[in-house]
């Protein structure tokens, strides 16, 4: 679920008048900036005609339909959602989130996120939005469990298997530290169990987990996972670099065999997001996600 930050805005643009304009706009109060952005959009749209819009639609990878058939995507979505335990409340997230949700809460590069003109940004990862909802719901000792499927937009560099917009099944569990990493052991096993079951339900011959221990104090959590799920294929992933700094303590990759051997189809781990949002170091959050388009593509290969 973590995204590479990659190169930022063009230095050429920021070195010219665009840099000065950016300084002025960034310094405006929120309501004033929204007014300016909406007026800019209105003026630019007023210059367009039907053929201009159609040409942009044909060329803009963010606007064209998904390359995977709708029916196949829907079947995968239903299979993944059906595999989530009843304790996970299914919610329908908004397609937008407050500005800064992905960069401030999750540490993603802001230039990878598509902003709007109203102080919001287009959803790029459902676990970020669910972290906000989980933080709102967190009271007492009972954990908050949420699950969803959301179509997201991510301004990542184009390439094989890289979609400008795609659907993700995602789940989060938020709760309070219980000591001895009891929260981590219990809920990691819960996510691992239903995520691998979900991948099988979506059409995989087999499913497994590669686990990267980012903090040696989490070694016992991995041992507990193997004890709780003795029949699950769990392998160590000590050389994993993607996600370090995004996840804390431990992260994992979900794999599925759709006929050509194990392929990466999902990701997850522990994050400090609810602790950051609530200002409480005792808060814990486990997030996980599976790429719907990714699995649908593997089913067609």
Secondary structure as the mmCIF struct_conf table of DSSP 4:
data_model
#
loop_
_struct_conf.conf_type_id
_struct_conf.id
_struct_conf.beg_label_comp_id
_struct_conf.beg_label_asym_id
_struct_conf.beg_label_seq_id
_struct_conf.end_label_comp_id
_struct_conf.end_label_asym_id
_struct_conf.end_label_seq_id
BEND BEND1 UNK A 9 UNK A 9
HELX_RH_AL_P HELX_RH_AL_P1 UNK A 11 UNK A 15
TURN_TY1_P TURN_TY1_P1 UNK A 16 UNK A 16
HELX_RH_AL_P HELX_RH_AL_P2 UNK A 17 UNK A 26
TURN_TY1_P TURN_TY1_P2 UNK A 27 UNK A 27
BEND BEND2 UNK A 28 UNK A 28
HELX_RH_AL_P HELX_RH_AL_P3 UNK A 30 UNK A 46
TURN_TY1_P TURN_TY1_P3 UNK A 47 UNK A 47
HELX_RH_AL_P HELX_RH_AL_P4 UNK A 50 UNK A 59
TURN_TY1_P TURN_TY1_P4 UNK A 61 UNK A 63
BEND BEND3 UNK A 64 UNK A 64
HELX_LH_PP_P HELX_LH_PP_P1 UNK A 65 UNK A 66
BEND BEND4 UNK A 67 UNK A 68
HELX_RH_AL_P HELX_RH_AL_P5 UNK A 70 UNK A 83
BEND BEND5 UNK A 84 UNK A 84
TURN_TY1_P TURN_TY1_P5 UNK A 86 UNK A 87
BEND BEND6 UNK A 88 UNK A 88
STRN STRN1 UNK A 89 UNK A 90
BEND BEND7 UNK A 95 UNK A 95
STRN STRN2 UNK A 96 UNK A 98
TURN_TY1_P TURN_TY1_P6 UNK A 99 UNK A 100
HELX_RH_PI_P HELX_RH_PI_P1 UNK A 101 UNK A 105
TURN_TY1_P TURN_TY1_P7 UNK A 106 UNK A 106
HELX_RH_3T_P HELX_RH_3T_P1 UNK A 110 UNK A 112
BEND BEND8 UNK A 113 UNK A 113
STRN STRN3 UNK A 115 UNK A 115
BEND BEND9 UNK A 117 UNK A 119
STRN STRN4 UNK A 120 UNK A 122
BEND BEND10 UNK A 124 UNK A 124
HELX_RH_AL_P HELX_RH_AL_P6 UNK A 126 UNK A 137
BEND BEND11 UNK A 140 UNK A 142
STRN STRN5 UNK A 144 UNK A 153
HELX_LH_PP_P HELX_LH_PP_P2 UNK A 156 UNK A 158
STRN STRN6 UNK A 159 UNK A 159
TURN_TY1_P TURN_TY1_P8 UNK A 160 UNK A 161
STRN STRN7 UNK A 162 UNK A 162
BEND BEND12 UNK A 164 UNK A 164
STRN STRN8 UNK A 165 UNK A 176
BEND BEND13 UNK A 179 UNK A 179
TURN_TY1_P TURN_TY1_P9 UNK A 180 UNK A 181
HELX_RH_AL_P HELX_RH_AL_P7 UNK A 182 UNK A 201
TURN_TY1_P TURN_TY1_P10 UNK A 202 UNK A 203
BEND BEND14 UNK A 205 UNK A 205
STRN STRN9 UNK A 206 UNK A 213
BEND BEND15 UNK A 214 UNK A 215
HELX_RH_3T_P HELX_RH_3T_P2 UNK A 216 UNK A 218
HELX_RH_AL_P HELX_RH_AL_P8 UNK A 219 UNK A 228
TURN_TY1_P TURN_TY1_P11 UNK A 229 UNK A 231
BEND BEND16 UNK A 232 UNK A 232
STRN STRN10 UNK A 233 UNK A 236
TURN_TY1_P TURN_TY1_P12 UNK A 238 UNK A 239
TURN_TY1_P TURN_TY1_P13 UNK A 242 UNK A 243
STRN STRN11 UNK A 244 UNK A 244
TURN_TY1_P TURN_TY1_P14 UNK A 245 UNK A 246
STRN STRN12 UNK A 247 UNK A 247
BEND BEND17 UNK A 249 UNK A 249
STRN STRN13 UNK A 250 UNK A 257
BEND BEND18 UNK A 258 UNK A 261
STRN STRN14 UNK A 262 UNK A 271
BEND BEND19 UNK A 272 UNK A 272
HELX_RH_AL_P HELX_RH_AL_P9 UNK A 273 UNK A 278
TURN_TY1_P TURN_TY1_P15 UNK A 279 UNK A 279
TURN_TY1_P TURN_TY1_P16 UNK A 281 UNK A 282
STRN STRN15 UNK A 283 UNK A 291
HELX_RH_AL_P HELX_RH_AL_P10 UNK A 292 UNK A 300
#
